[in-house]
Amino acid sequence: MWFATLLRRIAALPRLALKALRRSPRLLWRAVKATPRALRLGAKGVWRGTKATGRGLRAAYRGLRAPAGRLSVQVVLTVLALAGALAAGWLVVPGAGPAWSFGTEPTPEAAETPLALSPEGALDAAPAPGLPADTTPVGDILDPTEAATESPTSAATSPAGPTSLDAWAADLSDLGIPQRALVAYGRGELVSAAQNPGCNLSWTTLAGIGATETTHGTIDGNQIQADGTTLTDIIGPIHGEWGPMQFLPSTWEHWKADGDGDGESDPHDIDDAVTAAANYLCHDNRDMSRPDGWYAALWSYNPRDDYVKKVFDRADEYGRKSTT
């Protein structure tokens, strides 16, 4: 059955082909007749589009000539220029810029804690040492011959001494050092000149240590009172260091001193603490006028390169500012 149907369809193929050939010219003729009309319609569409584009351009031109349009152009050009500059900068130096521009917040630096007076350490692989500017306090300076006959305490607490030191400290108020602390540093140099005549210790070094340790006894809102003691005791948070010069308790017991002649040795009294620090720096016959002697003394006070550099920078600054 299906085979017979297939044969009939095959036999009908020539007839269908002839019929399609007869209809093709008609279809072709219709297409040819329709072509001009399509072209005319396409041309009209193009013309209308061109006219619409022209009207849009003229409207845009009029808008740009208006004050608001000119301002808009300036804003757009500025934004594009800034974006281009930032993109170029990122391509040239991808790692440049603040941390927030890369989606990370900078880690806040930890607060600087007081640095303790440490036992003497070895001087291994030390960097090139330095010496603070050579300055001498104005006022009564002990003559070398007087140092052998006059006691340190009487020299430091004589009536002329404090008066001269007060005037000298007042003249150096631009250093940013509390006047009472500056008096203690000046007295420390005078006392050290008598107790350690070959040490040549300058007040600038003592001030550099005081600045680095406790900001001259003013750390955490503290202050030096008229009698030289701090308003509240300064106790180090790590090792329990004492006072404005931050002595370890065991070190203070060995080097404690009475710098103001009141009969007491108090690490929280800046006069006593500065005198003890001077004796510590000058022990082992150190000469602080020599770079290697200065560095060895500060390294023994606290064997850390960053510590020695901080003290040097601050002492040098005090020395330069006090002589200009």
PATORMAR-301644 format. One record per residue (C-alpha): y, z, x; residue number from 0. Coordinates in Angstrom, 2 decimals, padded with zeros to 5 digits, m for minus. Each point is the difference from the previous one (the first is absolute). Example, Ala and Ser with C-alpha at 12.3 -4.5 7.8 and 13.67 -1.06 7.14 Angstrom:
2
R v w u pos
R m004.50 007.80 012.30 0
R 003.44 m000.66 001.37 1
This chain:
324
R v w u pos
R 000.00 000.00 000.00 0
R 002.50 001.02 002.59 1
R m001.07 m002.83 002.23 2
R 000.81 m002.54 m002.68 3
R 003.45 001.54 m000.51 4
R 000.67 m000.24 003.75 5
R m000.94 m003.70 000.03 6
R 002.36 m000.72 m002.88 7
R 002.92 001.67 001.81 8
R m000.70 m001.90 003.19 9
R m000.07 m003.23 m001.94 10
R 003.37 000.84 m001.59 11
R 001.79 000.52 003.34 12
R 001.02 m003.66 000.54 13
R 001.50 m000.14 m003.48 14
R 001.99 003.19 000.55 15
R 001.25 m001.29 003.34 16
R 001.31 m003.21 m001.56 17
R 001.71 001.95 m002.74 18
R 001.74 002.23 002.62 19
R 001.17 m003.08 001.92 20
R 001.53 m001.44 m003.16 21
R 001.88 003.26 m000.65 22
R 001.26 000.50 003.61 23
R 002.74 m002.66 m000.12 24
R 001.37 001.60 m003.12 25
R 000.14 003.42 001.63 26
R 001.57 m001.48 003.13 27
R 002.63 m001.78 m002.04 28
R 000.87 003.19 m001.84 29
R 000.39 001.86 003.31 30
R 002.29 m002.76 001.36 31
R 002.13 000.13 m003.14 32
R 000.27 003.81 000.21 33
R 001.00 000.09 003.70 34
R 003.70 m000.99 m000.40 35
R 000.47 002.61 m002.67 36
R m001.55 002.69 002.21 37
R 002.23 m001.06 002.87 38
R 003.04 000.18 m002.22 39
R m000.95 003.46 m001.20 40
R m000.66 001.15 003.60 41
R 003.36 m001.35 001.16 42
R 001.75 001.79 m002.83 43
R m001.76 003.26 000.95 44
R 001.00 m000.37 003.64 45
R 003.58 m000.71 m000.97 46
R 000.14 002.97 m002.32 47
R m001.49 002.23 002.74 48
R 002.53 m001.30 002.51 49
R 002.87 000.67 m002.38 50
R m001.29 003.52 m000.70 51
R m000.32 000.67 003.72 52
R 003.53 m001.19 000.56 53
R 001.32 002.23 m002.75 54
R m001.89 002.96 001.54 55
R 001.40 m000.71 003.47 56
R 003.54 m000.30 m001.35 57
R m000.41 003.29 m001.88 58
R m001.38 001.69 003.12 59
R 002.90 m001.34 002.07 60
R 002.54 001.31 m002.49 61
R m001.80 003.38 m000.01 62
R 000.00 000.21 003.80 63
R 003.72 m000.74 000.12 64
R 000.68 002.97 m002.27 65
R 000.71 003.40 001.71 66
R m003.27 001.48 m001.21 67
R m001.90 m003.01 001.27 68
R 001.55 000.19 003.47 69
R m000.84 003.71 000.21 70
R m003.58 m000.71 m001.05 71
R m000.35 m002.65 002.70 72
R 001.30 002.41 002.63 73
R m002.42 002.71 m001.10 74
R m002.97 m002.37 000.01 75
R 000.88 m001.40 003.43 76
R 000.47 003.51 001.42 77
R m003.37 001.16 m001.35 78
R m001.72 m003.11 001.37 79
R 001.64 000.44 003.43 80
R m000.98 003.67 000.15 81
R m003.56 m000.75 m001.06 82
R m000.23 m002.75 002.60 83
R 001.33 002.29 002.75 84
R m002.47 002.77 m000.89 85
R m002.88 m002.46 m000.12 86
R 000.98 m001.48 003.36 87
R 000.33 003.47 001.52 88
R m003.42 001.00 m001.28 89
R m001.55 m003.15 001.43 90
R 001.67 000.45 003.40 91
R m000.55 003.78 000.28 92
R m002.58 001.07 m002.63 93
R 000.00 003.64 001.14 94
R 003.76 000.47 m000.10 95
R 001.87 001.90 m002.68 96
R m000.24 003.47 m001.52 97
R m003.34 001.44 m001.03 98
R 000.81 m000.20 m003.71 99
R 000.24 m003.81 000.23 100
R m003.73 m000.08 000.78 101
R m000.99 002.30 m002.84 102
R m000.44 003.12 002.16 103
R 002.19 003.06 000.19 104
R 000.95 001.33 003.47 105
R m001.68 003.24 000.99 106
R 002.61 002.78 000.29 107
R 000.26 001.59 003.42 108
R m001.21 003.56 000.22 109
R 002.67 002.65 000.53 110
R 000.43 000.96 003.63 111
R m001.45 003.43 000.63 112
R 001.24 002.37 002.71 113
R m001.66 m000.60 003.35 114
R m001.63 002.98 001.67 115
R 000.46 001.25 003.53 116
R m003.33 m000.87 001.59 117
R m001.64 001.24 003.18 118
R 000.74 m002.02 003.08 119
R m001.90 m003.30 000.10 120
R m000.86 m002.50 002.67 121
R 002.40 m002.80 000.94 122
R m002.38 m002.94 m000.21 123
R 001.15 m003.61 m000.41 124
R 003.51 001.18 m000.73 125
R 002.66 m002.58 m000.89 126
R 003.08 m000.38 002.15 127
R 001.87 003.32 m000.26 128
R 003.66 000.31 m000.91 129
R 002.82 002.47 000.48 130
R 002.66 000.92 m002.58 131
R 003.61 m000.61 000.90 132
R 001.30 002.53 002.51 133
R 002.54 002.18 m001.82 134
R 001.36 003.47 000.60 135
R 001.40 002.29 m002.73 136
R 003.70 000.75 000.20 137
R 000.73 003.67 000.63 138
R m001.17 002.68 002.40 139
R m002.70 m001.49 002.25 140
R m001.94 002.27 002.30 141
R 000.66 m000.66 003.67 142
R m003.25 m000.23 002.03 143
R 001.08 003.01 002.04 144
R 000.61 002.00 m003.15 145
R m003.44 m000.84 m001.36 146
R m001.66 002.06 002.69 147
R 002.07 003.11 m000.69 148
R 000.76 m000.11 m003.73 149
R m002.73 000.67 m002.54 150
R m000.75 m002.79 m002.53 151
R 000.65 002.22 m002.98 152
R 003.38 001.24 001.19 153
R 001.08 m003.55 000.88 154
R m001.00 m001.37 m003.38 155
R 001.57 002.82 m002.02 156
R 003.15 000.68 002.00 157
R 003.21 000.06 m002.12 158
R 001.21 m003.32 001.45 159
R m003.36 m001.72 m000.48 160
R m000.33 m000.04 m003.81 161
R 003.68 m000.80 m000.47 162
R m000.25 m003.01 002.31 163
R m003.27 m001.12 m001.55 164
R 001.46 000.19 m003.51 165
R 002.94 m002.15 001.01 166
R m002.27 m002.44 001.82 167
R m002.32 m000.29 m003.01 168
R 002.93 m000.51 m002.36 169
R 001.21 m002.91 002.17 170
R m003.41 m001.69 m000.41 171
R m000.17 000.26 m003.79 172
R m000.36 m003.80 m000.26 173
R m003.53 000.25 001.45 174
R m001.33 001.18 m003.36 175
R m001.48 003.19 001.50 176
R 000.76 003.28 m001.81 177
R 002.53 001.87 002.12 178
R m002.09 003.18 000.17 179
R m003.00 m002.00 001.27 180
R 002.19 m001.82 002.54 181
R 001.25 003.36 001.31 182
R m003.65 001.02 000.51 183
R m000.75 m003.19 001.95 184
R 003.05 000.52 002.21 185
R m000.94 003.63 000.59 186
R m003.55 m001.14 000.79 187
R 001.31 m002.23 002.79 188
R 002.09 002.85 001.44 189
R m002.89 002.47 m000.13 190
R m002.40 m002.53 001.50 191
R 002.43 m000.72 002.82 192
R m000.23 003.69 000.92 193
R m003.71 000.51 m000.60 194
R m001.20 m003.39 001.29 195
R 002.71 m001.24 002.37 196
R m002.06 m002.93 001.31 197
R m000.98 m001.29 m003.43 198
R 003.33 m001.71 m000.89 199
R m000.77 000.19 m003.71 200
R 002.69 m001.54 m002.23 201
R 000.93 001.15 m003.49 202
R m000.58 m003.57 m001.22 203
R m003.75 000.36 000.61 204
R m000.10 003.29 m001.91 205
R 001.95 m001.63 m002.82 206
R m002.38 m002.97 000.02 207
R m002.95 002.37 m000.45 208
R 001.76 001.96 m002.74 209
R 000.84 m003.22 m001.85 210
R m003.57 m001.30 000.23 211
R m001.68 003.27 m000.94 212
R 002.03 001.32 m002.96 213
R 003.29 m001.97 m000.13 214
R 001.73 002.90 001.77 215
R m001.50 002.60 m002.33 216
R 001.15 m001.74 m003.20 217
R m003.34 m001.49 m001.09 218
R m000.82 000.38 m003.72 219
R 003.52 001.18 m000.81 220
R 000.02 002.84 002.55 221
R 002.97 000.95 002.17 222
R 000.96 002.06 003.05 223
R 001.89 003.17 m000.86 224
R 002.82 001.54 002.05 225
R m002.41 002.33 001.84 226
R m002.18 m002.96 001.04 227
R m002.88 000.65 m002.36 228
R m001.08 m002.53 m002.60 229
R 000.74 000.63 m003.66 230
R m003.76 000.08 m000.63 231
R m002.79 000.01 002.56 232
R m001.16 m003.49 000.97 233
R m003.79 m000.09 000.09 234
R m001.78 m003.22 000.97 235
R m002.37 m001.34 m002.66 236
R m002.87 m000.90 002.35 237
R m000.35 002.65 002.71 238
R 002.44 002.63 m001.27 239
R 002.64 m000.75 002.65 240
R 003.00 002.33 000.11 241
R 003.73 m000.48 m000.07 242
R 002.50 m002.78 000.70 243
R m001.75 m000.99 003.26 244
R m003.48 000.25 m001.60 245
R m001.99 002.24 002.33 246
R m003.68 000.60 m000.58 247
R m000.46 003.77 m000.44 248
R m002.14 000.25 003.15 249
R 002.51 m002.02 002.03 250
R 002.87 002.15 m001.22 251
R m001.78 003.16 001.08 252
R m000.14 m001.39 003.54 253
R 003.53 m001.52 000.18 254
R 002.03 002.17 m002.38 255
R 003.55 000.73 001.14 256
R 003.14 001.87 m001.01 257
R 002.65 m002.69 000.23 258
R 002.89 001.86 m001.64 259
R m000.55 003.41 001.59 260
R m000.54 001.91 m003.27 261
R m003.15 001.67 001.31 262
R m002.38 m002.02 m002.18 263
R m002.05 m003.16 000.54 264
R m000.12 m001.89 m003.28 265
R m001.38 m003.56 m000.26 266
R 002.10 m000.46 m003.16 267
R 003.19 000.78 001.97 268
R 001.22 m003.27 001.48 269
R 001.49 001.72 003.06 270
R m003.33 001.61 000.88 271
R m002.00 m003.13 m000.87 272
R 002.20 m002.31 002.11 273
R m000.15 002.34 002.99 274
R m003.80 000.20 m000.27 275
R m000.20 m003.78 m000.26 276
R 002.19 m000.37 003.10 277
R m002.26 002.34 001.97 278
R m003.05 m001.93 m001.16 279
R 001.48 m003.36 001.01 280
R 001.06 001.26 003.42 281
R m003.20 001.78 001.02 282
R m002.06 m001.30 002.96 283
R 003.29 m000.63 001.87 284
R 000.84 m003.14 m001.97 285
R 003.21 m001.87 000.73 286
R 001.30 m001.42 m003.27 287
R 002.51 m002.21 001.82 288
R m002.90 m002.15 001.21 289
R m001.52 m002.48 m002.48 290
R m003.56 001.01 000.83 291
R 000.85 003.70 m000.28 292
R 001.75 m000.51 m003.33 293
R m002.88 m001.98 m001.43 294
R m002.63 002.46 001.24 295
R 001.90 002.90 m001.60 296
R 000.28 m001.71 m003.39 297
R m003.60 m001.22 000.14 298
R m001.15 003.58 000.60 299
R 002.12 001.19 m002.93 300
R m001.82 m002.44 m002.26 301
R m002.38 m002.56 001.56 302
R 000.82 m002.93 m002.26 303
R 001.77 m003.16 001.07 304
R 001.82 m000.37 m003.32 305
R 001.24 003.58 000.28 306
R 001.34 m000.47 003.54 307
R 001.73 m003.24 m001.04 308
R 001.67 001.67 m002.99 309
R 001.32 002.84 002.13 310
R 001.21 m002.42 002.65 311
R 001.81 m002.24 m002.50 312
R 001.75 002.92 m001.67 313
R 000.89 001.75 003.24 314
R 001.34 m003.24 001.45 315
R 002.08 m000.59 m003.14 316
R 001.49 003.48 000.19 317
R 000.78 m000.48 003.67 318
R 001.73 m003.35 m000.51 319
R 002.03 001.13 m003.01 320
R 001.12 003.24 001.66 321
R 001.42 m001.83 003.03 322
R 001.95 m002.72 m001.84 323
